[in-house]
Amino acid sequence: MPLAIEIEQEDDGRWIAEVPAIPGVLAYGNSRDEAIGRVQALSLRVLADRLEHGGSVSQIGAVFAVGP
């Protein structure tokens, strides 16, 4: 299942994007697309760091399929 991104525009015109399934993962951008791109990149970095250090990464369960 894909990770949901919540996005909204701040009063000052900046955009903020957040991935609620990964606590603390949020990013600002000057455009909607920039905020989305930044939060996607940050999400991948956080998940990769968790994998590397033996943490639980249930959020990417549907990304890989291990064959026989």
Residue pairs with C-beta under 8 A, 6 or more apart in sequence:
1 62
3 19
3 21
3 22
3 43
3 59
4 19
4 20
4 21
5 17
5 18
5 19
5 36
5 39
5 40
6 17
6 18
6 19
6 20
7 15
7 16
7 17
7 18
7 32
7 35
7 36
8 15
8 16
9 15
9 16
9 32
10 16
10 28
13 30
14 28
14 29
14 30
14 35
15 28
15 29
15 30
15 31
15 32
15 34
15 35
16 26
16 27
16 28
16 29
16 35
17 26
17 27
17 28
17 29
17 35
17 36
17 38
17 39
18 25
18 26
18 27
18 39
19 25
19 26
19 39
19 43
21 59
22 43
22 46
22 47
22 59
24 46
25 39
25 42
25 43
25 46
26 39
26 42
27 35
27 38
27 39
27 41
27 42
28 35
28 38
29 35
29 36
29 37
29 38
47 57
47 59
47 60
49 55
50 56
50 57
51 57
